[in-house]
Amino acid sequence: MALRPWSKAKANARVHEECTRKRVNADFDFCPPAGPEATGKTVAAEGDRGGWFGSTGGPLVKGPRLSVLRRWLIRIVVVLMVAPTVLVVAYRWINPPITPLMLVRLVEGEGLDYQWVPLHRISPHLPKAVIAAEDNTYCRHNGFDTQALRQEVAVWRAGGRPRGASTISMQTAKNILLWPGRGPVRKVLEAWITPQLELFWSKQRILEVYLNIAEMGPGLYGAEAAARAYFRKPAADLTQREAAILAAILPSPRIWSAAPPGPYVQRRAAVLAKRITQLGPLLDCVPASTTAFSRSRQAL
C-alpha cells in the first residue's frame, strides 16, 4: 500500500533521526532531508524517482555502501604498501623461491632453470662485470643514481628518448616482487620498494639475490644456471672473460646469447673487461674474496 504524503513525511523524519544518530559513527555519508521540504509533492516525487523512498515506500539508504567501499579501498592500499615490506624483510634471510617474471615466462611456454647458489659460490669476476655493465656507481648510491636520473630527464626535455637509469637495486626490487613492463604503476611500486632493499639488505645481499634471479636466457635464471648452460661449468669457475660475456647479454638476454657470443656481445664484453679495471675503488662493496661474505652471512 502506498503511503500518503503526511505518512511519508513522518517516516522520512524517523529515517532522518536514525541516520543523524548513526552518522556520528561514520555509518552514513549523508542523510535524507527532514521537515517541510520532505513533505507533500516533494516526498511523492522522491518516491516516484526511487530516491529515499521507492515505489513501495521503503527507505533506500546509500551511505553505508559508500562507507564499505571506502574501507575496502583503504585496506587494499594498506596491503599494497605493507606486503612488499614484509617480503623484503623476509628475503633478507630467505632466498626467493620464485619470481613473478619466472611465472610469466612459464605461462608463455618457456622452461624454468633456476639454481640458487650463495655469493661465495659465484666467481668474483661476475659481480664486478655486472656492476660495470649495469650500474657503475652501485657501491656508492642508496638505490637511485641521481646523476643518471638528471641526465635522463635532460634528454627527455630535449626531445630525446631516455635509455633508462635503472640501478641494480631497482632491478632487484622489480624482479623479486613485480611484473615485467614499463607502466607508471609498476615504476611507482619499484620506487617504493627500492629504498627498503637498501635499508634492510646489505649491498652484498642485493648482489647475491640479483645474480641468482636475473634472467640470462630463455628459461635461464641466475649465474649457476647460465654458467652450466653456456659454459658447462659452475658459476664459481667462471673466468673474467666468461663473466664479462654473461654481463654483456643482460640488457636483452632473450635476444643475445653467450654461447656462442655474437660480434656485438664480444665487443661489449671487451669493453666491460676494460671498464672493470677503470672502476677501481667503485667496486669496493664487492668482497675481494666472496668467502668473506659467506662468513658474514652465517654470523647473522
C-alpha positions in Angstrom: 0.0 0.0 0.0 1.3 3.4 -1.0 1.9 5.9 1.9 0.1 9.2 2.0 2.3 12.3 1.8 1.9 13.0 5.6 2.7 9.4 6.4 5.8 9.6 4.2 6.8 12.7 5.9 6.7 11.0 9.3 8.6 8.0 8.0 11.2 10.3 6.4 11.6 12.1 9.7 12.2 8.9 11.5 14.8 7.8 8.9 16.5 11.2 9.2 16.6 11.0 13.0 18.1 7.5 12.8 20.5 8.5 10.1 21.7 11.5 12.1 22.4 9.4 15.1 24.4 6.8 13.2 26.2 9.4 11.2 28.3 10.1 14.3 29.8 6.7 13.8 30.5 7.3 10.1 28.0 4.7 9.1 26.3 7.2 6.7 27.9 9.8 4.5 24.7 11.9 4.2 21.1 11.8 5.4 17.7 12.4 3.7 16.1 15.7 4.4 13.5 16.1 7.1 10.9 18.8 7.6 8.6 20.7 5.3 10.9 20.2 2.3 10.4 16.5 2.6 6.6 16.5 2.6 3.8 16.7 0.1 4.8 16.6 -3.6 8.5 16.6 -2.7 8.2 13.3 -0.9 5.9 11.9 -3.6 8.4 12.9 -6.2 11.3 11.3 -4.4 9.2 8.1 -4.1 8.4 8.2 -7.8 12.1 8.6 -8.7 13.1 5.7 -6.4 15.1 8.1 -4.2 15.0 7.8 -0.4 11.6 6.0 -0.7 11.0 3.7 -3.5 7.7 2.9 -5.1 6.8 0.6 -2.1 7.6 3.4 0.4 10.7 1.6 1.8 13.8 3.6 2.6 16.8 3.3 0.2 20.0 4.2 2.1 23.1 4.6 0.0 25.6 5.9 2.6 26.7 2.6 4.1 27.6 1.2 0.7 29.9 4.1 0.1 31.5 3.7 3.5 32.1 -0.1 2.9 33.6 0.6 -0.5 35.9 3.3 1.1 37.0 0.9 3.8 37.9 -1.8 1.3 39.8 0.6 -0.8 41.8 1.7 2.2 42.5 -1.9 3.1 43.7 -2.7 -0.4 46.1 0.3 -0.3 47.4 -0.7 3.1 48.1 -4.2 1.8 49.9 -3.0 -1.3 52.1 -0.8 0.9 52.8 -3.2 3.7 53.0 -6.6 1.9 56.2 -5.7 -0.1 57.9 -4.6 3.1 57.1 -7.9 4.8 58.6 -9.8 1.9 61.6 -7.6 1.7 62.4 -8.2 5.4 61.8 -12.0 4.9 64.0 -12.2 1.9 66.9 -10.7 3.8 67.4 -14.3 5.1 65.1 -16.4 2.9 66.0 -17.0 -0.7 63.2 -16.1 -3.1 61.6 -19.5 -4.2 60.3 -18.0 -7.5 59.7 -14.6 -9.0 56.8 -13.0 -10.9 58.9 -12.9 -14.1 59.5 -16.7 -13.8 55.8 -17.3 -13.6 55.1 -15.1 -16.6 57.7 -16.9 -18.7 56.2 -20.3 -17.6 52.8 -19.2 -18.8 54.4 -18.1 -22.1 55.7 -21.6 -22.5 59.3 -21.2 -21.5 61.1 -23.5 -19.2 62.5 -22.8 -15.7 66.1 -23.5 -14.9 66.7 -21.8 -11.5 69.6 -23.0 -9.3 70.3 -20.9 -6.3 73.9 -20.6 -5.1 75.3 -18.4 -2.3 77.5 -15.5 -3.3 80.7 -17.3 -2.2 80.0 -19.9 -4.9 79.9 -17.3 -7.6 83.1 -16.2 -9.3 84.0 -12.7 -8.0 84.5 -11.7 -11.7 80.7 -11.8 -12.3 79.5 -9.2 -9.7 82.3 -6.9 -10.9 81.3 -7.4 -14.5 77.6 -6.8 -13.7 78.4 -3.6 -11.9 80.5 -2.5 -14.9 77.6 -3.3 -17.3 74.5 -2.2 -15.3 75.4 0.2 -12.5 78.8 1.8 -12.3 78.1 3.6 -9.0 76.3 0.7 -7.3 78.6 0.7 -4.3 78.1 4.5 -3.8 74.4 5.2 -4.2 71.4 4.4 -1.9 69.3 2.7 -4.6 69.0 5.5 -7.1 71.6 7.0 -9.3 70.6 10.7 -9.1 73.2 11.9 -11.6 72.0 9.4 -14.2 68.3 10.3 -13.5 69.1 14.0 -14.0 70.8 13.2 -17.3 67.8 11.1 -18.5 65.4 14.0 -17.6 67.6 16.4 -19.6 67.4 14.0 -22.6 63.7 13.8 -22.3 63.2 17.5 -22.1 65.4 17.9 -25.2 63.0 15.7 -27.1 65.2 12.6 -27.0 64.4 9.1 -25.9 65.7 8.3 -22.4 67.6 5.0 -22.2 66.7 4.5 -18.5 68.6 4.9 -15.3 67.7 1.7 -13.6 70.1 0.6 -10.9 70.9 -3.0 -9.7 68.9 -2.3 -6.6 65.9 -1.1 -8.7 66.1 -4.2 -10.9 66.3 -6.5 -7.9 63.2 -4.8 -6.5 61.4 -5.3 -9.7 62.5 -8.9 -10.2 61.6 -10.2 -6.8 58.1 -8.7 -6.4 56.8 -7.0 -9.6 55.8 -7.9 -13.1 57.7 -7.1 -16.3 56.7 -3.9 -18.0 57.2 -0.1 -18.0 53.9 1.1 -16.8 53.7 4.0 -14.3 52.1 1.9 -11.6 55.0 -0.6 -11.7 57.5 2.2 -11.6 55.9 3.8 -8.6 55.9 0.4 -6.7 59.6 -0.1 -7.8 60.5 3.3 -6.4 58.7 2.4 -3.1 60.5 -1.0 -2.7 64.0 0.0 -3.7 64.8 2.1 -0.6 63.6 -0.7 1.5 66.1 -3.1 -0.1 68.9 -0.6 0.7 67.6 -0.2 4.3 67.1 -3.9 5.2 69.7 -5.6 3.0 73.4 -5.2 2.6 74.9 -4.4 -0.8 76.3 -7.9 -0.9 72.9 -9.4 -0.2 71.4 -7.3 -3.1 74.1 -8.6 -5.4 73.6 -12.2 -4.3 69.8 -12.1 -4.9 70.2 -10.2 -8.2 72.9 -12.7 -9.6 70.6 -15.6 -8.7 67.3 -14.3 -10.2 68.4 -12.3 -13.2 67.0 -13.6 -16.5 70.0 -14.8 -18.5 68.4 -16.5 -21.4 65.1 -18.2 -22.4 64.2 -20.1 -19.2 67.5 -19.5 -17.6 67.7 -17.6 -14.3 70.8 -16.8 -12.3 74.5 -17.3 -12.5 74.6 -21.0 -11.8 72.0 -22.0 -14.5 73.6 -19.7 -17.0 77.2 -20.9 -16.3 76.2 -24.5 -16.7 74.1 -23.9 -19.8 76.6 -21.7 -21.7 80.0 -22.8 -20.4 79.4 -26.3 -18.9 80.8 -25.3 -15.6 79.6 -24.0 -12.2 79.4 -20.3 -11.6 82.3 -20.5 -9.2 84.7 -21.3 -12.0 83.7 -18.5 -14.4 86.7 -16.7 -15.9 86.9 -12.9 -16.3 86.0 -13.2 -20.0 83.1 -15.5 -19.4 81.8 -13.3 -16.6 82.0 -10.3 -19.0 80.1 -12.2 -21.7 77.3 -13.0 -19.2 77.1 -9.4 -18.1 77.1 -8.2 -21.7 73.9 -10.1 -22.5 71.9 -8.9 -19.5 70.1 -6.0 -21.2 68.5 -8.4 -23.7 69.1 -12.0 -22.6 66.4 -13.4 -24.8 67.9 -11.8 -27.9 71.6 -12.1 -27.3 73.3 -15.3 -26.4 76.5 -16.1 -24.6 77.2 -19.4 -26.4 78.4 -18.6 -29.0 78.6 -14.8 -28.4 78.0 -12.7 -31.5 80.2 -9.9 -32.6 78.3 -7.3 -30.7 78.4 -9.3 -27.4 82.1 -9.9 -27.8 82.8 -6.2 -28.4 80.7 -5.3 -25.4 82.4 -7.9 -23.2 85.8 -6.5 -24.1 84.6 -3.0 -23.1 83.3 -4.3 -19.8 86.6 -6.1 -19.0 88.5 -2.9 -19.6 85.9 -0.9 -17.6 86.4 -3.1 -14.6 90.0 -2.1 -14.3 89.0 1.6 -14.6 86.3 1.5 -11.9 88.9 0.6 -9.2 87.5 1.8 -5.8 84.0 2.0 -7.1 84.0 -1.8 -6.8 84.9 -1.8 -3.1 81.5 -3.2 -1.9 82.3 -6.4 -3.8 84.3 -8.7 -1.5 87.8 -9.4 -2.8 87.1 -12.9 -1.7 83.4 -13.8 -1.7 84.1 -16.3 1.1 84.3 -13.4 3.4 80.7 -12.5 2.6 79.7 -16.1 3.3 81.1 -16.0 6.8 79.4 -12.6 7.5 76.0 -14.2 6.3 76.5 -17.1 8.6 77.1 -14.8 11.5 73.7 -13.0 11.1 
